[in-house]
Amino acid sequence: MRRRATHQDGGAEVNITPLLDIVFILLIFFIVTATFLREKGIDVRTPESDEQDEQTTPPPALVLAVQDDGFVRINNVRIIDPGSVKPVVQEFVAREPNGVVLVSAAPESESGIAVQVMDQAQDGGARAVSLALQQEQQ
């Protein structure tokens, strides 16, 4: 006796509709509960974006020129000792709160004196202290 094999064309199908429903519900849940942080980045200003800066004037500057002999010339007007720079800078900062201090060192001057002048300028309350090397005169 021969048995007849019964084949069913409609094999077992998996209904994924409930699975998709759960996935979308979880997706919505995670989007709603997520916290998005706004991290601070670098503020990039290109020259094209700052047209107002062209019309502004530079801040006033106090030039402290360290000479070869170790003395300090203030704005090419008077000469003082490196240890007495602090009161001069304090007076300048009182007159010009937004001013900057530029320390200009002669090529043959001692670096320790330039550092001492920069320290005195910072102790005097200068916000911005810059160091430059004087050009040799030919």
Secondary structure, 3 states (H helix, E strand, C coil): CCCCCCCCCCCCCCCCHHHHHHHHHHHHHHHHHCCCCCCCCCCCCCCCCCCHHHCCCCCCEEEEEECCCCCEEECCCEEECHHHHHHHHHHHHHHCCCCEEEEEECCCCCHHHHHHHHHHHHHCCCCCEEEEECCCCC
